[in-house]
Amino acid sequence: MKAEANTELELLAPAGSFETLKAVIHAGADAVYVGGSMFGARAYAQNFNREEMLAAIDYGHIHNRKVFLTVNTLLKNREINTALYEYLLPYYEAGLDAVIVQDFGVMNFIRGHFPALPIHASTQMTITGVDGARLLQELGASRIVTARELSLEEIAAIHREVDVEIESFIHGALCYSYSGQCLFSSMLGGRSGNRGRCAQPCRLPYEVYDEKHHLLNPGSPYILSLKDLNTLEFLPQIAESGVYSFKIEGRMKSAQYAAGIVSVYRYYMDKYLDEGKESYAVTKEDAKKIYDFGNRNGFTDGYYHARNDVDMLTGETSSHSKSSDERTYQLVSGYIEKDLKEKINGKLTLFKGKHAMIQVWDEKFQVETGGDIVQQAMKRPLEKETILEKLNKTGNTPFVFENLEVEMEEDVFLPMTAINHMRQEALDLLKIKHLKLYRRKKASVVFPESPEWEQYCEEYEDKTAEKPDIIISSESESGFRQALKREWVTDIYLDSILYTHGNLISKLREDVKSCREAEKRVYFMMPAIFRADTRAFYTGIMEELLLLKLDGFVIRSYDELGFLKEYVHDMAQIRLDAGLYTFSDGAKKAFVKDTGVFRDTIPVELNRGELLHRSNRMSDLFVYGKLPLMISAGCVRKNTVSCKKQSGILYLKDRYGVEFPVRNHCPDCYNILYNAKPLFLLHLSEDFGRINPAAFRIHFTLEEEHEIQAVLNFAGKTLVDGGTGHPEECLSDYTNGHYKRGVE
């Protein structure tokens, strides 16, 4: 069934400053998303302080527009426990229209403390399908911001099957990685995209080499840099897919850019809503306007019509250009230099011996205020023309008189200062009337506790051995086989990368049997991305998969969580991988309370001090592995050689000669870009007793057989025998990751 077109659409604009907010509202935005002084995914934008934020909320509301606040970073324990409530409280009371959220713990916190505040699930939550959208909608999200990688058909499926608002990006910069699944900037420079501080390493040049070290991209080094998105030509198709909110990227951009882009999209959105798609066409002049406001080596349709495409890449350069033609910006100067005013009506009455009265009204409200007693004129009586001229000067108020009437006797007098004061008082009262519609009472300080959390903890503690488990997760056959030989390995996570769609059930059956014979618990690791075609495949094999009697599943997305809860009756069989972030104890409690899943993997961006102040008894700790830095729909192999639907490994070499392996995983059509160095914490075992995790996890990806054996020997010596050692005993190079430095 084809999704019906929306009769109402929202044009959502970015604002990195109060000037930009006013400009985009003037240019026609229905809603604006902004960052405050904390917890926003653009930490280096100008952003809004408390006073500016409150003013922004009121400014939006007086002009009948909505204001959304980005709280779309991951929060640590100290932040969610001590700062979040006081940060949000004044905005909540002022009538903030919604918060955009990435952190599952933050989402749960807001539902408990601020129940009347709508929650929008950020694109950072990597929602790619029906299951994730339905899960988050059931747990309190009123809107889903889709992953940028979705096609129109995938969005239409969400619209058909889930009763939730859909917001999608229509213009601006594109990330190469699925948002929320990128650690590239974090691991290389300590600037985390999950904390709003991405340094954009995807915009840098890289040479691509095959396994024989042949250069594959001479002259086209910007293999990870995407052009800006531009959807103006096919706005009607996006609307018909079910998108309600059309989102423009650009909180780091100027007011001129933002207002310019908004003004053009406003015109064409209205044109579509008024006339339909049959007569919809973008003129060459307007297409040039969009181009001149700014672009990154041209534009792309993004992923709306293609799974991935070399035409999305910037090519030989990655610079962002804008027109030097001042006429381009003169087109939008009025939105910036002039204040937007709401039209109202007014009437002033002046009769001798009576109090002066002024009434002002609009479509919603009418207010009246009185002044001094009107006197008989002794010398020069008031003139109606003079009064009208003065009263029409509404100054810095948000109103302008469309109709203004003065009813008066001819020989009256009242000081103009008194009349101006009446006007100001009346306009203030009208403004208060409007803003009062949005005000909320104080939120709840008492957060509803979850008895299930304590119950699960107690039950889990009863089942837990004195020593932490030791888990091997493996993307390689060698890693799996070596894990079977070690008696001290308690659990094996079999990664979906080990299998094709054709052999998954048959080969997995054999591997599960091998694990049982070796007396290991065995879990199946779901794919990193769970798009519609992957979902269709797993729907077809779930009955057989469940018959294998796995101990459970390791999941990597909200889509997989929503999908599996329909098949798995005991949610304790599901474990969260590190990409389903649990930075805080609040996030962990939220998963237990809302989904029944209590086993997670500690996020790799937390440092030692933060780990020591986190409850880890139900969490796995990564102690070895080449971590994924990016999960992408873009395919390096396809964009340099061709797509042969054969999984393999290529290498990206940066400006410093460092080589990053990148795997194209064809069965589920995504790329994984790995860190050049493996994370190695096995030599820090003296800290592990205080961190007290449920398990230590060793992850194998591309290692040779002898490297796997060396790591396992070292793990046996430190984790099992209690010995010590130096990483150089088994590795030529490694990283401690964020264990010592952490992220801001």
Disulfide bonds with the S-S distance in Angstrom:
none
